[in-house]
């Protein structure tokens, strides 16, 4: 079972990671100024992760595939790591779809 982890970064802002059951980070958030905004971001991931059209498949300058998850308003709510292949990226998207809806939230901020 996946989980969201809320943490604070060096500048005191809040971020979350969605981790798969094996502990691997599959989605990372932008920085939020408040914990409440960060928690809203997590709810947005849970909701939008079930809509394939919200996943923006991209290619980095070095050719590595990655994806962003966008909210209904078009704002990026999470970004993936860089993947070695398109197939690996699609597995990452499938993992977000599977893990996000029922994931518990652990606050380690």
C-alpha positions in Angstrom: 0.0 0.0 0.0 1.3 3.4 -0.9 1.5 6.4 1.3 2.0 10.2 1.2 4.7 11.7 3.3 4.6 15.4 4.2 7.9 17.0 5.0 9.4 20.4 5.3 12.3 21.5 3.0 15.3 23.7 4.0 13.3 26.9 3.4 10.5 25.8 5.8 8.0 25.1 3.0 5.9 21.9 2.9 6.3 19.2 0.3 4.9 15.7 -0.2 6.1 12.5 -1.8 3.8 9.7 -2.9 5.7 6.4 -2.1 4.8 3.0 -3.5 4.4 0.0 -1.2 8.1 -0.7 -1.7 9.1 2.7 -0.4 10.1 4.1 -3.8 9.0 7.8 -4.5 6.7 7.8 -7.5 5.5 11.4 -7.3 6.9 14.6 -5.7 5.0 17.8 -5.1 5.9 21.5 -5.6 6.6 23.5 -2.4 3.6 24.8 -0.4 3.7 27.7 2.1 1.3 26.0 4.5 0.6 22.4 5.7 -3.1 22.9 4.8 -2.2 23.8 1.2 0.1 20.7 1.1 -2.8 18.5 2.4 -5.1 20.0 -0.3 -2.4 19.0 -2.9 -2.5 15.4 -1.6 -6.4 15.4 -2.0 -6.0 16.8 -5.5 -3.5 13.9 -6.4 -6.0 11.3 -5.0 -8.8 12.8 -7.1 -6.9 13.6 -10.4 -4.7 10.4 -10.4 -7.7 8.4 -11.7 -8.0 10.5 -14.9 -5.4 9.5 -17.5 -5.8 12.8 -19.3 -4.4 14.6 -16.2 -1.0 12.9 -16.7 1.2 15.0 -18.9 3.9 12.7 -20.5 7.1 14.6 -21.2 10.7 14.2 -22.3 13.6 15.9 -20.6 16.4 17.5 -22.6 18.6 14.4 -22.1 15.8 12.3 -23.6 14.6 10.8 -20.3 10.8 10.3 -20.1 8.9 11.7 -17.1 5.4 12.9 -16.3 3.6 15.6 -14.5 0.2 15.2 -12.8 -2.1 18.2 -13.3 -5.1 19.5 -11.5 -8.4 20.4 -13.2 -7.1 24.0 -13.4 -4.0 22.9 -15.3 -1.6 23.5 -12.4 1.1 20.8 -11.9 0.5 19.1 -8.5 3.2 16.4 -8.8 6.2 15.4 -10.9 7.8 12.0 -11.4 11.4 11.0 -11.4 13.3 10.6 -14.7 12.8 7.2 -16.2 15.0 5.1 -18.4 12.3 4.3 -20.9 8.7 5.1 -21.9 7.6 1.7 -20.6 9.1 2.5 -17.2 7.4 5.9 -17.2 4.0 4.2 -18.0 4.6 1.8 -15.1 5.2 4.8 -12.9 1.9 6.3 -14.0 0.1 3.0 -13.3 1.7 2.9 -9.9 0.4 6.4 -9.1 -3.1 5.5 -10.3 -3.0 2.3 -8.1 -1.4 3.8 -4.9 -2.8 7.4 -4.7 -6.5 6.9 -4.0 -6.2 4.8 -0.8 -2.8 6.1 0.4 -2.5 7.1 4.0 -0.7 10.3 4.9 2.3 10.4 7.2 3.4 13.8 8.5 7.1 13.8 9.1 7.4 17.6 9.0 
